[in-house]
């Protein structure tokens, strides 16, 4: 039994390397895993027979000696269905092993209050379309979903989604039931999943300690410590948007408090500061403020300076607390940060301990709006990567 457990673990480790890197030579796998080449060959043969990887001759043949075969993921043969629920849109995708988005569907999401039935109906329809459009020989090995709210670990229930009033909504179970694939639907918080995606495939690649700030209507966050997501005692950690930065004269927040980071730097804060009407909202409106500031509009420039100052207060606190190697701005903050970088950096210079700020990098998301979708796909692949030969069994 011990030998079988070791073999299963090695299969998962090897497949994870290939899944994350796209292609790895047998020699590199042997070095990374501390195994001899014959063991690596046996493992890759098993994964090849299961339809999970393929082996190709290397293109670089300039080196002396026998070239090592390159192991690549079978991207089109093994896939997951990934779903992303943002405040203003719904996205579904078929994502192949290796993290490649093969096909996708998108729909606008009206801001119409608690809308579980509509969200699940649209996503389930997209999921069935994507599943039916896959090649006949392709195998769906999992499902994963991202939601813009606080998720109860284990059952995919949205405990609290303040922007549209979701409270204790059984999102994961309902989506799984209406998809009809006989697979559970694990659900994660969008910023948590965005952090994982950026650390594995984006701007945070190579960093073991990082902070990801995700802007939508509000602000969420994900913190990676020692290569692992910080999830807290109940799974609700890293609600960075609800860190109070302005306790005395702060703007009201959807959580019921005042002066939270998301209240001071979120969508409404920026639009109000720029003098935009109350009925104007959405990503396009935010980008217009950034564009106007770039053209020299005084109100837009002052608004971005104000938002950048409060954002800098929050980021400075986080750097002092967690000493990250990198802070990544995603979602709408990917658009806002470059225009507000000066006050953010000024706050960091004034408030962060020198030993903590001397190495930290500030970057925008490399995955853009796909960060949360890619993170949802990683949820879907988790069972396969834990036990490849068991996880590849086709859904009913």
Buried (B, 14 or more C-beta within 10 A) or exposed (E): EEEEEEBBEBBBBBBBBBBBBBBBBBBBBBEBBEBEEEBBBBBBEBBBEBBBBBBEEBEEEEEEEEBBBBBBBBBBBBBBBBBBBBBBBBBBBBBBBBBBBBBBBEBEBEEEEBBBEBBBBBBBBBBBEBBEEBEEEBBBBBBBBBBBBBBBBEBBBBBBBBBBEBEEBBBBBBBBEBBEBEBBBBBBBBBBBBBBBBBBBBBBEEBEBBBBBBBBBBBBBBBBBEEEBBBEEEBBBBBBBBBBBBEEEBBEBBBEEBBBBBBBBBBBBBBBBBEBEEEBBBBEBBEBBBEBBEEEBEBBBBBBBBBBBBBBBBBBBBBBEBBBBBBBBBBBBBBBBEBBBEBBBBBBEEBBEEEBBEEBEBBBBBBBBBBBBBBBBBBBBEBBBBBBBEBBEEBE
